[in-house]
Amino acid sequence: MSTEAENKAVVRRFYEEVFNQKREEVIDEIVSPDYVDYGHNPPGRGREGAKQDFRGAGAVFSDTHFTIDDLIATGDQVIARWTGTLTHTGEFAGVPATNKSLKLEGISIYRVANGQILETRNGVNWMPLLQGLGAIAG
């Protein structure tokens, strides 16, 4: 298997085992101790930061399932275009739980080396989710 194919397999595993199967312990295997998530201010750092993000999202959204729509690798970068479905079961953006089923779409760029994710940068289309919650006008 090529390095690019191996890197794509790591990212697929992140979505399938961590997000979809809710196996937080997999983070210790496939996320670097030096991991940085640039999708936060300040950036999330390390495995514990990744676990905190995972737990935080789970406290707000349940029944999450992510589908990778496109997966492209070049060198140490893997780009995933994804779609997530989720149920709003906790306060988010000032909106109490609605139990609405929602959809989220985005693109994430991962840097992967030696079988571990080193960093993540995310572009998420929050508009449909926020409109679905009634947090902003449609």
JOLINVEN-V564814 format. One record per residue. RES is the residue in one letter. PHI is phi in whole degrees, 0 to 359 (* if undefined). OMEGA is omega in whole degrees, 0 to 359 (999 if undefined). D_FIRST is the distance of its C-alpha to the first C-alpha in Angstrom with 1 decimal. Layout:
BEGIN
res=(RES/RES)
phi=(PHI/PHI)
omega=(OMEGA/OMEGA)
d_first=(D_FIRST/D_FIRST)
END
This chain:
BEGIN
res=(M/S/T/E/A/E/N/K/A/V/V/R/R/F/Y/E/E/V/F/N/Q/K/R/E/E/V/I/D/E/I/V/S/P/D/Y/V/D/Y/G/H/N/P/P/G/R/G/R/E/G/A/K/Q/D/F/R/G/A/G/A/V/F/S/D/T/H/F/T/I/D/D/L/I/A/T/G/D/Q/V/I/A/R/W/T/G/T/L/T/H/T/G/E/F/A/G/V/P/A/T/N/K/S/L/K/L/E/G/I/S/I/Y/R/V/A/N/G/Q/I/L/E/T/R/N/G/V/N/W/M/P/L/L/Q/G/L/G/A/I/A/G)
phi=(*/289/301/297/294/296/296/297/296/296/293/302/298/302/293/290/276/280/289/278/266/61/261/304/297/294/305/297/271/245/246/293/300/262/305/228/253/281/277/235/231/288/302/289/228/72/298/295/298/296/293/297/299/300/294/298/295/294/284/254/233/243/53/286/213/248/244/275/273/216/219/234/237/214/60/267/256/233/250/243/260/226/232/240/245/202/245/279/241/211/299/212/54/79/255/297/310/247/61/281/274/230/235/224/232/192/231/237/248/250/250/233/211/53/78/227/279/266/203/223/230/238/237/241/272/280/305/298/294/295/293/298/279/82/286/221/291/268)
omega=(179/177/180/178/177/179/177/179/178/181/176/180/179/180/186/187/182/185/188/180/178/181/182/183/179/177/180/181/191/176/181/174/181/182/174/175/183/178/182/176/359/180/173/185/173/179/181/176/178/179/178/177/180/180/180/178/180/179/183/183/177/180/182/173/180/176/175/181/176/178/184/178/172/184/181/180/174/181/180/168/190/173/177/170/186/177/183/185/177/182/178/179/179/181/177/180/179/186/176/173/186/180/180/179/178/176/178/177/181/168/187/175/177/176/181/177/181/181/179/171/187/168/186/174/183/187/181/179/180/176/179/178/185/180/176/181/182/999)
d_first=(0.0/3.8/6.6/8.2/6.0/6.4/9.9/10.6/10.0/12.5/14.9/14.9/15.6/18.4/20.0/19.8/20.7/22.8/24.6/24.8/25.1/27.0/25.2/26.3/25.2/21.5/22.4/22.9/19.3/17.5/20.3/21.2/24.8/25.3/24.2/26.5/27.1/29.0/30.1/33.1/36.2/36.0/32.2/30.8/29.6/27.5/26.4/30.0/30.3/27.3/29.0/32.3/31.0/29.5/32.8/34.9/33.2/33.6/37.3/37.9/35.6/34.9/33.1/30.3/27.4/24.9/23.0/20.3/21.7/19.3/16.1/15.3/13.1/14.2/13.7/14.4/16.1/15.4/18.3/19.3/22.4/23.7/26.8/28.4/31.3/33.5/37.0/39.3/40.7/41.7/43.4/41.4/42.9/46.3/46.1/46.6/44.4/44.9/42.6/41.6/38.2/36.6/33.6/31.7/29.4/27.5/24.7/22.9/21.0/18.9/17.9/15.1/14.4/13.2/12.5/15.9/17.8/20.3/22.3/23.1/25.5/26.8/28.9/30.6/33.3/35.8/38.6/38.3/37.9/40.9/42.9/42.1/43.4/46.5/45.8/46.3/48.1/46.3)
END
